[in-house]
Amino acid sequence: MDQRIRQTLARWRETFFAQKYRFDLGQSFLTILNFTLLVITASDKLMIFFGIPRLRSLMFLILPLGFLGVWLFGLFMDHVVRAAQMAERQSMLRSEVWRRHNDQMDRMERDVTAIKSALVRRRRR
């Protein structure tokens, strides 16, 4: 019975994180809508700041430039910062499973090195 409860909890956990992942993907696309609405909402304040009487006609230029800026920042994060690899490294550092895996691999390397050095010593005799 304990095993069934664990399996049920594991399935719920997987379902929960799958839904969270989908939510995070959707949320990232809402950023585009949020930026567009922000520019539209702030247009009257931008008119005063820039001294342009009709900023609405420039919105066709401002919005694409804003999106281009966001895309260029994403390109910088992807190619220069390598954000995906850094996020993966941080996840691996925080993961108990990866920590155990790395410890196990370190033990295996030490054992293989010990066996190799023992074989080398044996051949020299």
C-alpha positions in Angstrom: 0.0 0.0 0.0 2.8 2.4 0.8 4.2 1.8 -2.7 0.9 2.7 -4.3 0.7 5.9 -2.4 4.2 6.9 -3.5 3.3 6.1 -7.1 0.1 8.2 -6.9 2.0 11.1 -5.3 4.7 10.8 -8.0 2.1 10.9 -10.8 0.5 14.0 -9.2 3.9 15.6 -8.9 4.6 15.0 -12.6 1.2 16.3 -13.6 1.7 19.4 -11.4 5.1 20.2 -12.9 3.9 19.5 -16.5 1.1 22.1 -15.9 3.5 24.6 -14.3 5.8 24.2 -17.4 2.9 24.9 -19.7 1.9 27.9 -17.6 5.5 29.3 -17.7 5.5 28.9 -21.5 2.2 30.8 -21.7 3.4 33.5 -19.3 6.5 34.2 -21.4 4.3 35.0 -24.4 2.1 37.3 -22.2 5.2 39.5 -21.9 4.7 40.5 -25.5 1.1 41.5 -24.9 2.1 43.3 -21.7 4.8 45.3 -23.5 2.4 46.3 -26.2 -0.2 47.5 -23.7 2.4 49.3 -21.7 3.5 51.4 -24.8 -0.1 52.2 -25.6 -0.9 53.2 -22.1 2.3 55.3 -21.7 1.9 57.0 -25.1 0.5 60.3 -23.7 3.3 60.5 -21.2 5.8 59.8 -24.0 4.3 62.6 -26.1 5.0 65.0 -23.3 8.5 63.6 -22.7 9.6 63.7 -26.4 7.6 66.8 -27.3 5.9 65.1 -30.2 2.3 66.2 -30.7 1.0 63.0 -32.3 2.9 60.0 -30.9 0.2 57.5 -32.0 1.5 57.7 -35.5 4.9 56.7 -34.2 3.6 53.6 -32.4 4.0 51.7 -35.6 7.7 52.4 -35.2 8.0 52.2 -31.4 6.4 48.8 -31.0 8.5 47.0 -33.6 11.7 48.7 -32.2 10.7 47.5 -28.7 10.2 44.0 -29.9 13.5 44.1 -31.8 15.2 45.3 -28.6 13.8 42.4 -26.6 14.8 40.0 -29.3 18.3 41.4 -29.4 18.6 41.1 -25.7 17.4 37.5 -26.0 20.1 36.9 -28.7 22.7 38.4 -26.4 21.5 36.1 -23.5 21.6 33.1 -25.8 24.9 33.6 -27.6 27.0 35.6 -25.1 25.7 34.7 -21.7 24.6 31.2 -22.7 21.6 31.5 -20.4 20.2 28.0 -21.2 23.4 26.3 -20.2 23.8 28.4 -17.1 20.2 27.6 -16.0 21.0 23.9 -16.6 24.1 24.1 -14.5 22.3 25.8 -11.7 19.6 23.1 -11.8 22.2 20.4 -11.7 23.9 22.0 -8.8 20.6 22.1 -6.9 19.4 18.6 -7.9 19.8 15.8 -5.4 19.6 13.3 -8.2 22.5 14.9 -10.1 24.5 15.2 -6.9 24.1 11.5 -6.2 24.9 10.7 -9.8 28.1 12.8 -9.8 29.2 11.2 -6.5 28.6 7.8 -7.9 30.6 8.7 -11.1 33.5 10.1 -8.9 33.6 6.8 -7.0 33.6 4.8 -10.2 36.5 6.9 -11.6 38.5 6.4 -8.4 37.9 2.7 -8.5 38.8 2.4 -12.2 42.0 4.5 -11.5 42.9 2.2 -8.6 42.4 -0.9 -10.7 44.4 0.6 -13.6 47.3 1.5 -11.3 47.2 -1.9 -9.8 47.4 -3.5 -13.2 50.3 -1.3 -14.2 52.2 -2.2 -11.0 51.4 -5.9 -11.7 52.8 -5.7 -15.2 56.0 -4.0 -14.0 56.8 -7.0 -11.7 
